[in-house]
Structures are given as C-alpha cells and as structure tokens.
C-alpha cells in the first residue's frame, strides 16, 4: 500500500473539504446530507451498477473525515452507507440491492443499525433478540422480539438493519442474522435516550414486540452468521476512526489559529513551547492514526477481512485517543475561550469521548490485539 494518496483521492478530499467549508459549524444536517448525496459522496463506496461511485471505504472515510474537519460531520454515514450499504451490497439478494442501494447511494433513503442490547454491549455473542419463522398457515415470514439500545437516527431513517438470532432446530444453538425492519413496522417501538451529548442524530432504545416481517426481510443467508455481521462491523470501526480524526483536526485547527493570533507579552502564545509542543504532539498522533485508518480501509477494500479486522480495531483505537487529546489540548490552548459557545470547542469535550467508547471500547480493542495479534491467552 502506498502511503501517498492518489490524485483521485486528493481531488476527492479537496472537493469535500470545499463542501464542508460552505456549510461549516451550525450546518443544517438535512441540507448537507442532500447535497452530499447529489454530488455522489454518500455512496462513493457502493457498486456503480446500483448508483454508487464504485469505490470503497478508502473513499468513504475521506468524505467523513473532511466533513468532520470542517465542523459538519455526518454521523449517519458511519451507519447507512458504510455498515448497511456494505452488508446489502455483499450479502443481499438482487431484489434487496435494487431496492436499497440506489437510495442509500444518493441519500434519498437511509438505514439505521441495531446491534447493542442492554445486556449485550461489546459481547455480541450474548444478543437475545430472536427471530423465529412463522408458520406458512400464519402467513410465513419472520417474527422478531427483543430490545436494542443506543441506535442512532431511527427517527430519521427509513428502516433499521437489526441483528437478531435464529434458532437452529438441528443444534438448538443461536446464530446471528440481519433483518431489514421498516420504521413503521407494527410492534416496532422507539423511545429517545436522554443524552448529554449534543448531536443532530439522536439515540434511541428499540423494542421489538412480535414484529412480523416478510421472508425477504432477511439479508443474505441465515447460515452466514458472523461472516456477514463482521462484514459490517469492520467498516463501522474504520468510519468511526474517520469521524474521530475529522473532529480532532477541527479542534486542532481552531487551536492553531488561536495560538497564532492571541498575543501575550507582545508575541503570539504559539511561540511558547508550552503551547506549541502539545499542539505538535496532537498533530503527530492524528497523522499516525490516519495512516492506520488508511491501511485498514485498503485491506478491507482488497478483500482481506482478517487483516482489515486487526487494522480497523487499531485505527479506531488510535483515532479515538488522538481525538480526545487533540480536543483537550485545543480547549486548554484557548483557556476560558475554549469553554465559550463562540469557539465551539466545549461541546467536543463530550463528543470526542464517543470514539473511545463506541462502537467498541478501547479496552475490548486491547483484548482483541492481545489475543488475536499477540497470541496471549484470554481471561474470559
């Protein structure tokens, strides 16, 4: 993998950055989403034959990173085109691809993703949402029951890709499957979670109470199990890294501008190493995390799921840490101004921690690396 971006990637980065600057902080999410979709940015990773750009995660992560750096990140990009679009493109039936991918590509349709449960956070093997086949005499299809929490944007999406488990009559074991659940499905209830985090996309708890779905609501093969689940989770980690890097860059840019212009004792505060060195360190950490993110995207786009799994976890970890430190140093550089609404950094103190927590905690990533990469024994 070349560490130098192609001309096409540089052009994409410049074009998206220009779009982000036109909208900036205080952006209207619906207007930006619509414009980004019309320009082809939202579906840059989806197949051309279904209206996408024919690229991959490398391109989609550039889009989210640059919008974040401009102060107008679109969190739903992590879910709708990256997770749901990828899963449907790789495992969906031809009918599902024709129905969903063109809309996901141009932004006219969106999809949420429901996996986390009250008692099944990082351990997805403990998912209890179940799907059973309905009798043909009762109309056939599937019946879903369960609960999900911390599902982003359910109120503004057309459907939710829900991770459930089907009962295998031969073994009695449970295995994960993915179902497309329309927003208005009977028995599909949502309630907003009151969050301190201020974001355009709200968080919801979902209750599935005998939600009846047609047979074709199942995405892919019910025997695919973890294969298709993790086909969506690796892109989620890469895109979370892009989200964090954009936020960190946005905060760092504000701090650098302030350090260049704020004068104390007749010189800019950025001339003092106590200010300059921490900002330089934050910049280095962001650049290092970006390299790992690009590696993860490259491996995923090349079809190396195993290699992408390791790199995606590392990228998400590195980007989350870099983002938190960049935001903290930016606020500290501005002093009291860093806590004012005028500069817009205080809200990032909470937002920056998201990448440390979701979609998987940094501790679980350290577990993954210690077991999978280093071969150390498990403690659980």
C-alpha positions in Angstrom: 0.0 0.0 0.0 1.4 3.4 -1.0 1.4 5.9 1.8 0.9 8.6 -0.8 -2.7 9.4 -1.8 -3.6 9.0 -5.4 -4.5 12.1 -7.3 -8.2 10.9 -7.4 -8.2 10.7 -3.6 -6.5 14.1 -3.3 -9.2 15.6 -5.6 -12.0 14.0 -3.6 -10.5 15.3 -0.4 -10.3 18.8 -1.7 -13.8 18.8 -3.2 -15.4 17.5 0.1 -13.4 20.0 2.1 -14.8 22.8 0.0 -18.3 21.5 0.5 -17.7 21.3 4.3 -16.4 24.9 4.4 -19.5 26.1 2.7 -21.6 24.6 5.4 -19.4 24.7 8.5 -20.3 24.7 12.1 -24.0 25.2 12.7 -24.8 23.3 9.5 -28.3 22.2 8.5 -28.0 18.4 8.5 -30.7 17.7 6.0 -29.4 20.2 3.5 -25.9 19.0 3.8 -26.9 15.3 3.5 -29.0 16.1 0.4 -26.2 18.0 -1.3 -23.6 15.4 -0.4 -25.8 12.7 -1.8 -26.5 14.5 -5.1 -22.7 15.0 -5.5 -22.2 11.3 -5.1 -20.2 11.5 -1.9 -22.6 9.4 0.3 -22.5 6.4 -1.9 -18.9 6.6 -3.1 -18.2 3.2 -1.7 -21.3 1.4 -3.3 -21.3 -0.5 -6.6 -21.7 1.6 -9.7 -24.4 -0.7 -11.1 -26.6 0.3 -8.2 -25.9 4.1 -8.4 -22.8 4.2 -6.3 -19.4 5.5 -7.0 -17.7 2.1 -7.3 -15.1 3.0 -4.7 -14.6 1.6 -1.2 -14.0 2.5 2.4 -10.9 4.4 1.4 -13.0 7.0 -0.4 -15.9 7.0 2.0 -13.6 7.6 5.0 -12.1 10.6 3.2 -15.6 12.1 2.8 -16.5 11.8 6.5 -13.1 12.9 7.7 -13.1 16.1 5.6 -16.7 17.0 6.6 -15.7 16.5 10.3 -12.6 18.6 9.8 -14.9 21.4 8.5 -17.1 21.1 11.6 -20.0 19.4 10.0 -19.7 15.6 10.3 -22.5 13.4 9.2 -22.6 10.6 11.8 -25.2 8.6 9.8 -22.5 8.0 7.2 -21.0 5.5 9.6 -24.2 3.5 9.6 -26.2 4.0 6.4 -23.7 3.6 3.5 -20.8 2.1 5.5 -22.5 -0.6 7.5 -25.9 -1.2 5.9 -24.9 -0.4 2.4 -21.8 -2.7 2.6 -23.8 -5.6 4.1 -26.5 -5.4 1.5 -24.0 -5.0 -1.4 -22.0 -8.0 -0.2 -24.8 -10.3 1.0 -28.2 -9.0 -0.1 -30.4 -10.6 -2.7 -30.6 -9.0 -6.1 -34.0 -7.6 -5.1 -32.6 -6.1 -1.9 -29.8 -4.5 -3.8 -32.1 -2.9 -6.4 -34.5 -1.7 -3.7 -32.0 -0.2 -1.3 -28.6 0.6 -2.7 -29.6 3.4 -5.2 -31.3 5.3 -2.4 -28.5 4.7 0.1 -26.1 5.9 -2.6 -27.8 9.2 -3.3 -29.0 9.8 0.2 -32.7 9.7 -0.6 -33.1 6.6 1.6 -31.3 5.9 4.9 -30.9 3.0 7.3 -30.0 2.7 10.9 -28.2 -0.3 12.6 -29.4 -2.0 15.7 -27.0 -4.4 17.4 -26.3 -3.2 21.0 -28.6 -4.5 23.7 -28.9 -3.7 27.5 -27.0 -6.9 28.4 -25.0 -7.3 25.2 -22.7 -4.4 24.5 -19.2 -5.4 23.5 -20.1 -9.1 23.7 -22.3 -9.5 20.6 -22.5 -13.3 21.2 -24.9 -12.5 24.0 -27.6 -11.0 21.8 -31.0 -12.1 22.9 -33.2 -10.5 20.2 -34.7 -13.6 18.5 -36.2 -14.2 15.1 -38.4 -17.3 14.5 -40.0 -18.4 11.3 -43.8 -18.0 11.2 -45.9 -21.0 10.1 -47.0 -20.9 6.5 -50.5 -21.2 7.6 -49.9 -17.9 9.5 -48.6 -16.1 6.5 -44.9 -17.2 6.8 -42.0 -14.8 7.1 -40.3 -13.9 10.4 -41.4 -12.7 13.9 -38.8 -10.7 15.9 -38.8 -10.0 19.6 -36.2 -8.2 21.7 -34.6 -4.8 22.7 -31.9 -2.6 21.3 -30.2 0.4 22.8 -28.1 3.3 21.5 -29.4 3.1 18.0 -28.6 6.3 16.1 -31.1 8.2 14.0 -34.0 5.7 14.0 -36.4 8.7 13.8 -34.9 9.9 10.5 -34.2 6.7 8.7 -36.4 4.6 6.5 -35.5 1.3 8.1 -33.2 -0.3 10.7 -30.9 -3.2 10.0 -31.5 -5.3 13.1 -29.2 -8.0 14.3 -31.2 -11.0 15.7 -30.7 -14.6 16.3 -32.5 -17.6 14.8 -32.9 -20.9 16.5 -31.3 -23.8 14.7 -33.6 -26.8 15.0 -30.7 -29.2 14.5 -28.4 -28.0 17.2 -30.5 -25.8 19.4 -27.8 -23.1 19.1 -28.4 -19.5 18.3 -26.8 -17.7 15.4 -26.9 -14.1 14.3 -28.9 -12.9 11.3 -29.6 -9.5 9.9 -33.1 -8.2 9.1 -34.4 -5.0 7.5 -37.1 -3.6 9.7 -39.2 -0.7 8.3 -39.6 2.3 10.6 -43.4 2.0 10.6 -43.5 -1.8 11.2 -46.2 -2.8 13.6 -44.7 -3.7 17.1 -41.5 -1.7 16.3 -41.4 0.9 19.1 -38.7 3.5 19.8 -38.0 5.9 22.7 -35.3 8.6 22.7 -32.5 8.2 25.2 -31.7 11.5 27.1 -28.1 12.1 26.3 -25.7 14.8 27.5 -24.1 14.5 24.1 -25.4 17.2 21.7 -25.7 15.7 18.2 -28.0 16.0 15.3 -28.6 12.3 15.3 -30.4 11.2 18.4 -30.0 7.9 20.3 -32.9 5.5 20.8 -34.0 2.4 22.6 -35.9 0.0 20.5 -38.5 -2.6 21.5 -39.5 -5.3 19.0 -42.8 -6.8 20.1 -43.8 -9.6 17.7 -42.6 -7.6 14.7 -43.8 -9.5 11.7 -41.6 -9.4 8.6 -41.8 -11.0 5.2 -39.3 -13.8 4.3 -37.3 -11.4 2.2 -36.5 -9.1 5.1 -33.6 -11.4 5.9 -30.4 -10.2 4.4 -28.3 -12.9 2.9 -28.1 -16.5 4.0 -29.3 -17.3 7.5 -26.3 -19.6 7.8 -23.8 -16.8 7.1 -23.8 -15.8 10.7 -20.8 -13.9 12.0 -19.3 -13.6 8.5 -21.8 -11.0 7.3 -22.1 -9.4 10.7 -18.4 -8.6 10.9 -18.5 -7.5 7.2 -20.5 -4.5 8.6 -18.5 -4.1 11.9 -15.1 -3.6 10.3 -16.4 -0.6 8.1 -18.0 0.8 11.3 -14.6 0.9 13.0 -12.9 2.5 10.0 -15.6 5.1 9.7 -15.6 5.8 13.5 -11.8 6.5 13.1 -12.6 8.9 10.2 -15.2 10.6 12.4 -12.7 11.0 15.2 -9.9 12.2 13.0 -12.1 14.8 11.5 -13.2 16.1 14.9 -9.6 16.1 16.1 -8.4 18.0 13.1 -11.2 20.5 13.5 -10.3 21.2 17.1 -6.6 21.4 16.3 -7.1 23.9 13.5 -9.0 26.2 15.8 -6.3 25.9 18.5 -3.5 26.6 16.0 -5.3 29.6 14.6 -5.8 31.0 18.1 -2.2 30.3 19.0 -1.0 32.3 16.0 -3.2 35.4 16.8 -3.6 35.5 20.6 -0.8 37.7 21.9 0.7 37.8 25.4 3.8 39.9 26.2 3.9 41.2 22.6 4.1 37.8 20.9 1.7 35.1 19.9 1.2 32.4 22.5 2.1 29.8 19.9 5.7 31.0 20.2 5.9 29.4 23.6 6.9 25.8 23.6 4.5 25.0 26.4 1.7 25.8 23.9 3.5 24.7 20.7 4.8 21.3 21.7 1.5 19.8 22.9 -0.2 21.0 19.6 2.6 19.5 17.6 2.2 16.2 19.5 -1.5 16.2 18.8 -0.8 16.7 15.1 1.6 13.8 15.0 -0.8 11.5 16.8 -3.6 12.4 14.3 -1.3 11.8 11.4 -0.3 8.4 12.7 -3.9 7.4 13.3 -4.8 8.5 9.8 -2.1 6.2 8.4 -3.6 3.2 10.3 -7.1 4.1 9.1 -5.9 4.2 5.5 -4.3 0.8 6.0 -7.5 -0.7 7.4 -9.6 0.8 4.5 -7.1 -0.5 2.0 -7.1 -4.1 3.4 -10.9 -4.1 3.6 -11.3 -2.9 0.0 -8.8 -5.5 -1.1 -11.0 -8.3 0.5 -8.6 -9.1 3.3 -11.2 -9.4 6.1 -8.8 -10.8 8.6 -6.2 -8.2 8.1 -8.8 -5.5 8.0 -10.2 -6.6 11.3 -6.9 -6.1 13.1 -6.1 -2.8 11.4 -9.7 -1.4 11.8 -9.5 -2.0 15.5 -6.1 -0.4 15.8 -7.2 2.5 13.7 -10.3 3.1 15.8 -8.3 2.9 19.0 -5.6 5.3 17.7 -8.0 7.8 16.3 -10.1 7.8 19.4 -7.1 8.5 21.6 -5.7 11.1 19.2 -9.1 12.9 19.0 -9.6 13.1 22.8 -6.1 14.5 23.3 -6.4 17.0 20.4 -9.7 18.3 21.8 -8.4 18.5 25.3 -5.3 20.4 24.2 -7.3 22.7 21.9 -9.6 23.7 24.8 -6.6 24.2 27.1 -4.9 26.4 24.4 -7.8 28.7 24.3 -8.2 28.9 28.1 -11.5 30.4 29.1 -12.4 31.0 25.4 -12.2 27.2 24.9 -15.4 26.9 27.0 -17.4 29.5 25.2 -20.1 28.8 22.5 -18.3 31.3 20.2 -15.4 28.9 19.6 -17.5 25.7 19.6 -14.9 23.5 21.4 -16.6 22.8 24.7 -19.2 20.6 23.1 -16.4 18.5 21.6 -15.2 17.5 25.1 -18.1 15.1 25.4 -18.3 14.3 21.7 -14.7 13.3 21.5 -15.1 10.5 24.0 -17.6 8.7 21.7 -14.7 7.3 19.7 -13.2 5.8 22.9 -16.5 4.1 23.8 -18.4 3.3 20.6 -18.8 1.1 18.7 -16.4 -0.9 20.9 -14.5 0.3 23.9 -10.7 0.8 23.8 -10.4 -2.0 26.5 -12.1 -4.5 24.2 -9.8 -3.5 21.4 -6.8 -4.1 23.6 -8.3 -7.5 24.4 -8.6 -8.2 20.7 -5.0 -7.2 19.9 -3.6 -9.1 22.9 -5.4 -12.3 21.9 -5.5 -12.1 18.1 -2.3 -10.2 17.3 0.0 -11.3 20.2 -1.5 -14.7 20.9 -1.9 -14.1 24.6 -4.4 -16.3 26.5 -7.9 -15.0 27.2 -9.0 -14.0 30.7 -12.7 -14.6 29.8 
